[in-house]
């Protein structure tokens, strides 16, 4: 049978990824070499097909297009020219499949680098070269992985930059993660809000991200819940690197953290704790007290609605509980919200007591700065204790044969390693406040001086924050009598309760309070001791190391 001699050719070029297309000249150089070969053989080049995918894959867009072209023009024999055998595939399996697919559609594989033939010797040579190409691919992958792992051990993030960061070339570091604003600040607010209780569930964090114009979303304007979970799992935001598949866990990183490791640990602890009830979807800026104010008779939350009148709409709160004597009896929106604002106005503390609390916070701040060495020594002792526990667990693993017991020991060791890393982070930042005293507590004290300011915000999140921070429980309301006794949160109780006759707090001059009169200290002596005890508890509950945003109010 007379051999078929092709008169036309197609060229197939391939590089491993889009980056090589952008930064290299591989596709162009392959095409020019193949065109030179086609000219030497007297082939007319009908079309050029280019791929930017791995050589281990057979599913490639340009390869599919080339096979479809050859099948459509099967009446005219075409040579399929590749620069090198490795450009066709870097896997023996992929090479054999593509070689067969080209032959089925009538193509003849040729290359300026290797002679393809149907005899046994040519076939052996071809398969040897395919095996070598596969070996090179796997060897390159191993070397790349080893280099990436070594760099990660040095404290550098080596994969795609997580949202909130971007890569930037820094002298002495190469490519280093740097904060990507405003996303970094948005993510910090989400972490701290979840840790402090501002966001009770991850679903609320998801809605927070969706409300931020700068935060990236999908085509529907949503943020996938899985992306939020993935973000909260990553300690990279706390300045530590983990690659579990490479056996790396909580490696101190070179980049600037967005949050403290203590905050990240608090988020993990909360996620593993008792499930919380998600925020209701029927919360509306029109009715900020809905589901917070309760009916005095049945203790069920009041609902709210708009009612259409002849010329306007009117807002009402009402009890919707069956069997309650107040069911469907409405209360005007202006009345119930006006009385609520009056309660907030009554919570303004006296000037003297407020300044006293302010100075006590300042003394606590300064004392913490003075005691940083003692704090570091205590944390070092705790770290040694944890290391002894880890050694004990490792000894037990060596003596244990049960897989379930070994897994439990390993999990306990990982938890202890996290605690150890948190303490190391605290030691590194002992006595280093994130911000100055004024920057840290300005917002908190401004809120304590007059909670009505935040209540007047247009954002429903701010108004709900006021409800959580000011009141220890829901507010009962009797339709014809008004609010019953309100359960006020501890800070406002200590700062004076709801005495309407006390003089109002004067605006702060910057953050520095006026000098206190001696009579103020004497008249509030008993209350000051209570506040002092409360401040000690606040200090004890702080993050210990990197501090300056300890109190939840400072995160508003």
C-alpha positions in Angstrom: 0.0 0.0 0.0 1.4 3.4 -1.0 2.1 5.5 2.0 0.0 8.7 2.4 2.1 11.9 2.2 0.5 14.9 3.8 0.6 18.2 2.0 -0.8 20.4 4.7 0.0 20.8 8.4 -1.3 22.1 11.7 1.0 23.3 14.5 0.3 22.5 18.1 2.1 24.6 20.8 1.8 24.3 24.6 3.1 25.9 27.7 2.2 24.9 31.3 0.3 27.9 32.4 -1.0 31.4 31.8 2.0 32.9 33.5 4.3 31.5 30.9 2.1 33.1 28.2 2.3 36.5 29.9 6.0 36.5 30.9 7.6 34.1 28.5 8.1 33.7 24.7 7.6 29.9 24.6 4.6 29.7 22.4 6.0 32.1 19.8 9.4 30.3 19.7 7.7 26.9 19.4 5.5 28.2 16.5 8.5 29.6 14.6 10.5 26.4 14.9 7.5 24.3 13.7 7.0 26.7 10.8 10.6 26.3 9.8 10.2 22.6 9.8 7.0 22.8 7.8 8.7 24.9 5.2 11.6 22.4 5.0 9.1 19.6 4.4 7.0 21.6 1.9 3.9 21.7 4.1 1.3 24.5 3.9 0.4 25.5 7.5 -3.4 25.5 7.7 -3.8 26.6 11.4 -1.9 27.0 14.7 -3.4 25.8 18.0 -2.0 27.0 21.4 -2.7 25.7 24.9 -1.6 26.9 28.3 -2.3 23.8 30.5 -0.3 21.1 32.2 1.2 18.4 30.0 -0.3 15.7 32.3 -3.9 16.6 31.2 -5.6 15.4 28.0 -8.6 17.7 28.3 -7.3 20.9 26.6 -9.3 23.5 24.7 -6.8 23.9 21.8 -6.2 20.2 21.6 -10.0 19.6 21.3 -10.2 22.3 18.6 -7.3 20.8 16.7 -8.9 17.3 16.7 -12.2 18.7 15.6 -10.4 20.5 12.7 -8.6 17.4 11.6 -11.8 15.4 11.8 -13.6 18.0 9.6 -10.8 18.1 7.1 -10.1 14.3 7.1 -10.2 14.1 3.3 -6.9 16.1 3.2 -4.1 14.5 5.1 -2.5 16.9 7.7 0.8 16.6 9.6 0.5 17.6 13.3 3.8 19.3 14.1 5.0 19.7 17.7 8.2 21.4 18.7 9.2 18.5 21.1 7.5 15.4 22.3 7.1 17.0 25.8 5.0 19.7 24.2 2.4 17.1 23.3 2.4 15.6 26.8 4.4 15.1 30.0 2.7 11.9 31.0 3.0 8.5 29.4 -0.7 7.9 29.7 -1.6 11.3 28.2 0.9 10.8 25.4 -0.6 7.5 24.4 -4.2 8.8 24.5 -3.4 11.9 22.4 -1.2 10.0 20.0 -4.1 7.6 19.4 -6.7 10.4 19.1 -4.6 12.2 16.4 -4.2 9.0 14.5 -8.0 8.3 14.6 -8.8 11.6 13.0 -6.3 11.1 10.2 -3.3 13.2 11.6 0.3 12.3 11.3 2.4 13.3 14.3 5.8 14.9 13.4 8.5 16.9 15.2 11.8 18.6 14.3 13.2 17.0 17.5 12.2 13.3 17.1 11.4 10.9 14.3 8.0 9.2 14.8 7.6 5.8 13.2 5.5 2.6 13.4 8.3 0.1 13.7 9.3 -1.4 17.1 12.5 0.6 17.5 10.8 3.9 16.8 8.0 3.1 19.2 10.5 2.1 22.0 12.3 5.4 21.5 9.1 7.4 21.6 7.9 5.7 24.8 11.3 6.2 26.4 11.2 9.9 25.6 7.6 10.1 26.9 8.7 8.4 30.2 11.6 10.9 30.5 9.2 13.8 29.9 7.0 12.4 32.7 9.9 12.0 35.0 11.0 15.6 34.4 7.5 16.9 35.1 7.3 15.0 38.4 10.9 16.0 39.4 10.1 19.7 38.6 7.0 19.4 40.8 8.9 17.9 43.7 11.6 20.5 43.5 9.1 23.3 43.3 7.2 21.9 46.3 10.5 21.5 48.3 11.5 25.1 47.5 8.0 26.4 48.5 8.0 24.4 51.7 11.5 25.7 52.6 10.3 29.3 52.0 7.2 28.7 54.1 9.3 27.4 56.9 11.1 30.7 56.8 7.8 32.5 57.5 6.7 33.4 53.9 3.3 32.8 52.4 4.0 30.9 49.1 0.6 30.4 47.5 -2.0 32.8 46.2 -2.3 35.9 48.4 -5.4 35.6 50.7 -8.0 38.3 50.4 -7.0 41.3 52.5 -3.3 40.9 51.4 -1.4 41.4 48.3 2.2 40.5 47.3 4.8 43.3 47.1 8.5 43.1 46.5 10.3 44.1 49.7 14.1 44.4 50.0 15.5 41.5 51.8 12.4 39.4 51.5 11.4 39.1 47.9 7.7 38.9 47.5 6.1 39.6 50.8 2.4 39.9 51.9 1.4 43.4 52.7 -2.0 44.8 53.8 -4.5 45.4 51.0 -6.7 48.3 52.2 -9.6 48.7 52.7 -10.1 44.9 52.6 -7.6 44.4 55.5 -9.5 46.7 57.8 -12.9 45.1 56.8 -11.5 41.6 57.6 -10.0 42.8 60.9 -13.4 44.2 61.9 -15.1 40.9 61.0 -12.6 38.8 63.1 -12.8 41.2 66.1 -16.6 41.5 65.8 -17.1 37.7 65.9 -14.6 37.3 68.8 -16.3 40.0 70.9 -19.9 38.9 70.2 -20.9 41.7 67.9 -21.5 38.9 65.3 -23.1 35.9 66.9 -22.8 33.6 63.8 -20.8 33.2 60.6 -24.0 34.0 58.7 -23.9 37.5 60.3 -20.3 37.9 59.2 -21.3 36.9 55.7 -24.0 39.6 55.7 -21.5 42.1 57.0 -19.1 41.3 54.1 -22.0 41.6 51.6 -22.8 45.1 53.0 -19.3 46.3 52.3 -19.0 47.9 48.8 -15.3 47.2 48.6 -15.5 43.5 49.5 -15.4 41.2 46.4 -18.6 39.3 45.7 -19.9 36.9 43.0 -22.1 37.9 40.1 -25.2 37.7 42.3 -23.7 40.1 44.8 -23.2 37.4 47.4 -20.3 36.1 49.5 -20.2 32.3 49.6 -20.5 31.0 53.2 -17.6 28.6 52.4 -15.3 31.5 51.8 -16.1 33.0 55.2 -15.4 29.6 56.9 -12.1 29.3 54.9 -11.0 32.8 55.9 -11.7 32.2 59.6 -9.7 28.9 59.5 -6.5 30.7 58.3 -4.0 31.9 60.9 -2.2 33.9 58.2 -4.3 36.9 59.2 -2.8 36.5 62.7 0.8 36.6 61.4 1.3 32.8 61.3 1.5 30.3 58.5 0.0 26.8 58.3 0.3 24.3 55.5 -1.0 21.0 57.1 -0.3 19.0 53.9 3.4 19.9 54.3 3.5 19.3 58.0 3.8 23.0 58.9 1.6 24.5 61.6 1.6 28.0 63.0 5.0 29.1 61.7 5.6 32.8 62.7 5.4 34.8 59.5 7.4 37.8 58.2 4.3 39.8 57.1 2.3 42.2 59.2 -0.7 40.5 60.9 -4.2 42.0 60.5 -5.3 40.6 63.9 -3.6 39.2 67.0 -3.2 35.5 67.4 -5.3 35.7 70.6 -8.2 37.1 68.6 -7.8 34.3 66.0 -7.8 31.7 68.8 -10.9 33.3 70.4 -12.6 33.0 67.0 -11.7 29.3 66.8 -12.9 28.7 70.4 -16.2 30.4 69.7 -16.8 28.4 66.5 -16.2 25.2 68.5 -18.5 26.3 71.3 -22.3 26.2 71.8 -24.2 27.1 68.6 -25.8 30.6 68.7 -29.2 31.6 67.4 -28.6 33.5 64.1 -29.7 37.1 63.8 -33.3 37.4 62.5 -33.7 38.4 58.9 -36.8 40.6 59.7 -34.6 43.2 61.5 -35.2 46.5 59.9 -33.8 50.0 60.2 -37.5 51.1 60.3 -38.1 49.3 63.6 -34.8 49.0 65.5 -36.6 47.8 68.7 -38.4 44.9 67.0 -37.7 41.6 68.8 -35.8 43.4 71.6 -38.7 45.0 73.5 -41.0 42.4 75.0 -44.7 42.4 76.0 -45.1 43.0 79.7 -48.0 40.4 79.9 -46.6 37.4 78.0 -42.9 38.3 77.8 -42.8 37.6 74.1 -40.9 40.0 71.7 -43.0 42.7 70.1 -43.2 42.7 66.3 -43.8 45.8 64.2 -45.4 46.9 60.9 -46.5 49.8 58.8 -50.1 50.7 58.5 -51.5 52.7 55.6 -53.6 55.7 56.4 -55.5 58.1 54.2 -52.4 60.2 53.3 -49.4 58.5 54.8 -48.0 55.3 56.4 -47.8 55.0 60.2 -45.5 52.7 62.1 -46.7 50.5 65.0 -45.2 48.0 67.5 -47.6 45.2 68.7 -47.7 41.9 70.5 -48.6 39.0 68.1 -48.8 36.2 70.7 -52.0 34.1 70.8 -53.8 34.1 74.2 -52.1 37.4 75.4 -54.6 40.1 76.5 -52.6 42.6 74.5 -52.6 40.6 71.2 -52.8 42.9 68.1 -53.1 46.0 70.2 -50.7 48.5 68.6 -48.4 51.0 70.1 -47.3 54.0 68.0 -43.7 53.8 66.8 -43.0 57.4 67.9 -44.2 56.7 71.4 -42.2 53.6 72.2 -39.0 54.7 70.5 -39.3 58.2 72.1 -39.5 56.6 75.5 -36.6 54.4 74.7 -34.4 57.4 73.8 -35.4 59.0 77.1 -34.0 55.9 78.9 -30.7 56.3 76.9 -30.6 60.0 77.9 -30.9 59.0 81.5 -27.8 56.8 81.3 -25.4 59.7 81.0 -23.1 59.5 84.0 -22.0 62.4 86.2 -19.0 64.3 85.1 -17.0 63.5 88.3 -17.7 59.8 88.2 -17.0 59.5 84.5 -13.7 61.3 84.9 -12.8 59.0 87.8 -13.5 55.9 85.7 -11.4 57.4 82.9 -8.4 58.0 85.2 -8.7 54.5 86.6 -8.5 53.1 83.0 -5.4 55.3 82.5 -3.8 54.0 85.7 -4.6 50.4 84.6 -3.0 51.1 81.2 0.1 52.5 82.8 0.3 49.7 85.3 0.2 47.2 82.5 3.0 48.9 80.7 5.1 48.8 83.9 4.4 45.1 84.5 5.2 43.8 81.0 8.4 42.1 82.2 6.5 40.2 84.9 3.9 39.3 82.4 6.6 37.9 80.0 8.1 35.9 82.8 4.8 34.4 83.8 4.1 33.5 80.1 7.5 31.9 79.8 6.7 29.6 82.8 3.4 28.7 81.2 5.2 27.8 77.9 7.6 25.5 79.7 4.6 23.8 81.4 3.0 23.3 78.0 6.2 21.9 76.5 6.4 19.4 79.4 2.8 18.3 78.6 3.7 17.9 74.9 6.7 15.7 75.8 4.5 13.6 78.1 1.9 13.1 75.3 4.7 12.2 72.8 6.0 9.5 75.2 2.5 8.1 75.5 2.1 8.0 71.7 5.3 5.9 71.4 3.9 3.4 73.9 0.3 3.3 72.4 -0.9 1.1 69.6 -4.5 2.1 69.3 -5.2 4.4 66.3 -8.1 6.2 68.0 -6.0 6.9 71.1 -3.0 8.1 69.0 -5.4 10.4 67.0 -6.7 11.9 70.3 -3.1 12.4 71.6 -2.2 14.1 68.3 -5.2 16.4 68.5 -4.3 17.4 72.0 -0.7 18.1 71.0 -1.9 20.4 68.1 -4.2 22.2 70.6 -1.2 22.7 73.0 1.0 23.9 70.1 -1.7 26.6 69.3 -1.7 27.7 73.0 2.1 27.8 72.9 2.1 29.9 69.8 -0.5 32.3 71.3 1.7 32.8 74.4 4.8 33.4 72.2 2.8 36.0 70.3 1.9 37.6 73.6 5.5 37.6 74.8 6.6 39.2 71.6 4.1 42.0 72.0 4.1 42.5 75.8 3.9 46.1 76.6 3.4 47.0 72.9 -0.1 48.5 72.6 -1.6 48.4 69.1 -2.6 52.0 69.5 -2.1 54.8 72.1 -4.4 55.0 75.1 -6.4 57.8 73.5 -6.9 56.0 70.2 -7.9 52.8 71.9 -10.5 54.2 74.3 -11.7 57.3 72.6 -14.7 55.6 70.9 -15.5 53.5 74.0 -15.6 56.5 76.4 -17.4 58.6 73.9 -20.1 55.9 73.8 -20.2 55.6 77.6 -20.6 59.3 78.0 -23.7 59.4 75.7 -25.0 56.2 74.2 -27.6 58.2 72.3 -25.0 59.3 69.8 -24.6 55.8 68.4 -28.3 55.2 68.6 -28.9 58.1 66.2 -26.9 56.3 63.5 -28.7 55.3 60.3 -27.1 51.8 60.4 -29.2 49.1 62.0 -26.0 47.4 63.1 -25.0 50.4 65.2 -28.5 50.5 66.8 -28.5 46.8 67.6 -25.0 47.2 69.1 -26.4 49.8 71.5 -29.1 47.3 72.6 -26.5 44.6 73.3 -24.0 46.9 75.1 -26.4 49.0 77.2 -29.0 46.5 78.4 -28.4 43.1 80.1 -31.7 41.8 79.0 -34.8 42.6 76.8 -36.9 45.5 77.8 -40.5 44.8 79.0 -43.1 47.3 77.9 -46.7 47.8 79.1 -48.9 49.4 76.5 -50.6 52.0 78.7 -47.8 52.4 81.3 -44.5 52.4 79.3 -41.2 50.6 80.0 -40.8 48.5 83.1 -37.6 48.3 85.1 -34.7 48.0 82.6 -31.8 45.6 83.3 -28.8 47.8 82.6 -25.4 46.3 81.7 -22.6 46.5 84.3 -20.6 49.5 82.9 -23.6 51.8 83.0 -24.6 50.5 86.4 -21.2 51.3 87.8 -21.3 54.7 86.1 -24.5 55.8 87.8 -27.6 53.8 86.6 -30.6 55.7 85.4 -30.8 58.7 87.8 -32.3 61.4 85.6 -31.5 64.2 88.1 -27.7 63.9 87.6 -26.0 66.5 85.6 -25.1 65.7 82.1 -21.7 64.7 81.0 -19.7 67.6 79.3 -18.1 66.8 75.9 -14.6 65.5 76.1 -11.9 67.9 75.1 -10.0 65.5 72.9 -9.5 62.5 75.1 -8.1 64.3 78.2 -10.7 64.7 81.0 -10.8 67.8 83.1 -9.0 67.7 86.4 -11.1 66.1 89.1 -12.2 68.0 92.1 -11.3 66.4 95.5 -15.0 66.3 96.4 -15.8 64.2 93.4 -13.4 61.5 94.6 -14.8 61.6 98.1 -18.5 61.5 97.1 -18.0 58.6 94.8 -15.6 56.5 97.0 -17.8 53.5 97.3 -18.6 53.4 93.6 -14.9 53.9 92.7 -14.0 50.7 94.5 -16.6 48.8 92.5 -15.3 50.3 89.3 -11.8 49.4 90.3 -12.8 45.8 90.8 -14.5 45.8 87.5 -11.4 47.3 85.8 -9.3 44.5 87.4 -11.6 41.9 85.8 -11.4 43.7 82.5 -7.6 43.5 82.7 -7.7 39.8 83.6 -9.9 39.1 80.7 -7.7 41.0 78.2 -5.6 39.4 75.5 -2.5 39.5 77.8 0.1 40.2 75.2 -0.8 42.4 72.3 -3.3 44.7 73.9 -4.9 48.0 73.3 -8.2 46.7 71.9 -9.1 44.7 75.0 -12.5 46.1 75.9 -15.3 45.2 73.5 -16.4 48.9 73.4 -13.1 49.9 71.9 -14.0 47.9 68.8 -17.2 49.8 68.0 
